Amino acid sequence: MAEFHKADIEKLIDGVLPWPATQDIIKSPKDSDRFDKYIEIMQERVTFKETILLPLTPMLFIVSADGARVVKCRCGHDFGDYRTNWKLSSLIHVRDDEASLGEIYKGREMPDPSWTQLREYICPGCGSQLEVEAMPRGCPPDFEFLPDLDTFYSEWLGRPLPDSVASEDKTLETIADWSAAK
Amino acid sequence: MMSEPSLKEQLAAYEALFEKTGHLYGYESLARKESDPGTYEAVWHILSNICNAAWSVGCMASTSPVAAEGGDALWALHTPTGDAICVSRGITAHPGLLADMIKNFIRLGYEDHPGFENGDIFENNDPHYGGIHTPDFDMCMPIRYKGKLVAWASSVTHVNDVGMAQPGSIGFLNPNVFADGLTFSMEKVGESDRYYPWYDLRIRSRTRTPDYVLGDARGRLAGCITIRERLFEVIEKYGLDFILDASKEYVEDSRRYAVSRVRTQAIPGRIRKSQFKDLAMKGKRVLDPSQDIDCLFNLPMEMTVNADATVKLSLRGASGTVPFGQNISPTALKSGLLNGYSHIVGFDMFNSGPTASWEVEMPPSGSWANPFEKDFFASSGVAWAPAVIWMSSLYEVFGRLFQMRGFVEEMAAGAATTMTAEFAGQTQLGMYLASLTLEQASNGSPARGYADGENSAWCIYTPNADFGSAEVIEGYLPIMYLGRNIEPDSGGYGQFRGGLGHTAVWMIYGTTGIDYQCGCAGMRSKVLPNHGMYGAYPTWPDRPSYAHDTNLKELIDAQKPLIHERGPAEDPTITRIITARQMEDAAIAPFITPEPLQNYDVILHPVSGAQSMGDPITRDPISIEEDLNKGWTSRRVAEEIHGLVVKQESERDFIVDVAASEKRRQQIRAERIAKAVPFKEWWAVERTKIEARENMDEAVLHMWRTSMELSPSYGEELLAFWALPDDFVF
């Protein structure tokens, strides 16, 4: 089993590892401690102290916070329970007409605004553009990933988390609350 | 003495063993691998090389432009019960189809009648029996050694013309199956290594380019005979028992590899990715009045990685069939998926193994992905088109999983599209030709987790991306290349950008008239890809240009500048340089030119780049400076989308002010926060717009209606999300 230096993994993540070394990583059998090293690197890069359980994206992390599992941005902004689509706690900017789409796509590049809208999800804490969706009106936002964290830690990594929670999608519960408050 | 079970009995027994043990053929251990790993590995490479030798022999024997120049073909070796053991280079969407075809021949009882003998040739290109679309001729030959059936050789080639209603092989315009052309429906088409005479006669009377179609048949046969003869040599050297055992172990080994890769490099859970593709045909040249419509496809992907590292895929929510050639059978869809999965997960030994580790839920009956139960005569003229866009999601989905585990070197963003260029008419040699160019086989590759994608070096359906030599293509077709350029900014905008695509600039020359068929084998022209991974902007829609009845000859005679590239999106070169009776500078594809093109007409055919990943304002300023100085991005994109402060010393001498750019980027972050609204606030307004169907094209509304009707649970979730009444209908 291969083993790579944490410093090289950091360079790889940042896209600055020289190509021969990158090729070496690509071609070698995978390093079994990669996840732990990756978490370690990310933990050093975030502004919060809570333990990262899973890097959901390069910017968003599921963390253990006072017994709860919540999604946090690198900047520390809290998006709430990981079982509810974090986009519901995000800022959103939607381009659904020629003027706003035209800021990105010019002339022949312009999509048809009656067929598609561009949704930009912005972190309220740091202004990072976290995800962009291109969807026709009516499409609910993608809940990209609902991990089965307990299975992952207990069965795949062999080190169960201290507590366990049911891996169920809670997004519609939030919607129901909003709907009731309408 | 007990007689050997029939192939049908063996197939059933293997299925039962897999069900019982979870291991293919019940192989809980890999005895040959464990006892003699060196020979096991060596024979694998020998068998792989045999398949690649078949590819070289077959493509050269074929002589058709698609196979000989494009290599758009594939050969494979199979176990006696049909599983693909190993596969050549070429169009890797097909091993699943070829394996299923052999199994179908076995299940249909062909072993008893007409029997499986050395030299027999069987074919299928009929989507109703597992084919993908009629131009892809799937073929197989049984291999008997000393009387025993020990393997199968198989092949597929993509023929130039299969006698569809419209010339060529990308049958996007076919309104129904009756326009899909010549079919061979699970047929025995030859014996003793020769096609039957009537096979030749059918092709001559029912296709427009019979010499090329028969050339492909010759190529398939030559490749399969190559496999058979060389396999005999391998059996003589290593022994029949070893080959029979090891062949099955390679398949089970590959299944184990795919499962283990998911377990060690991914995360269990549920992943969702919406995806859409358009087919806007209203007002265009069509074959049937029912086709004067615009369509939008819903191509949702829900993937569940289970605790045992098996994978389940669902198409719940897929929209309905279309009166065009863009419907695909579940069998063909699964084979196409094997192609994508093999790129991303199970690529150590490419064969049937990984398919056993995942389950594809039967797509909604009556959807584009399962058409025949409700619309038996739906066309599959270019079935690959919606499937390939769906498959693009698989790259991003697994890219996300690999990131979470820290394996950024395995990540990919979404794929590029497949927009074809096909010509039908008289060539410069005075002969009739209907043929694809190969431009589409050289997209940009997806952005990686550590770097940009590669330019013009990737193709979703073949690992050996190759757009062919311009000079050779000019020999086949009445076109001359005025340009073949990397297209700036065609890989989306992100921290790491997709590899850029290219644009071919053609002048028609040497014909009395030729149709340009800008075909859809998986492209978008009205909507954007839903591939804004980690905050990137996706690639723009596919928009070709052409000019008919032009002033190009006058420009040549006067030795004035010609057209060699597309130019800026808002100031296209074609409108600056060319005058024409008919001009489209941003045509909505796909289409066939309303009139045949003539000499000195111009086409600009863009081949797309792939998708980006990451917030565009986090892209390394120096990488952008390099792109600027290579002409791969524009100053507008650098400044307005990447947030750079740029100085220009001369045409190709841009300098980025890094410190000023950092300040500008901070400012952009603040502007974003000020401009955006809380999601809840947007949701409250948006749901009223949805309820009022505000600014929703009829194609969008029709898509939602069929998606919700065919998958009620998908519809219920959509209504619940927007808090719409239970009886709401789009």
Interface residues (C-beta under 8 A of the other chain):
Chain A: I9 L12 I13 D14 G15 L17 T22 I25 I26 K30 S32 R34 F35 K37 Y38 I39 L54 P55 L56 T57 P58 M59 K87 L88 S89 S90 L91 I92 H93 V94 D96 E103 I104 Y105 K106 G107 R108 E109 M110 P111 D112 P113 S114 W115 T116 L118 E120 Y121 I122 P124 C126 G127 S128 Q129 L130 E131 V132 E133 A134 M135 P136 R137 G138 C139 P140 D142 F143 E144 F145 L146 P147 D148 L149 T151 F152 E155 W156 S167 D169 T171 L172 I175 A176 W178 S179 K182
Chain B: R263 T264 Q265 I267 P268 G269 R270 I271 R272 K273 S274 F276 D278 L296 V305 A307 R400 L401 Q403 M404 R405 G406 F407 V408 E409 E410 G449 Y450 A451 Y493 F496 K526 V527 L528 P529 N530 H531 G532 M533 Y534 G535 A536 Y537 P538 W540 P541 R543 S545 P568 A569 E570 D571 P572 D585 A586 G614 D615 P616 I617 D620 R636 E640 I641 I668 R669 A670 E671 R672 I673 K675 A676 V677 P678 F679 K680 W682 W683 A684 E686 K689 I690 E694 N695 M696 D697 A699 V700 M703 W704 E717 L718 A720 F721 W722 A723 F730
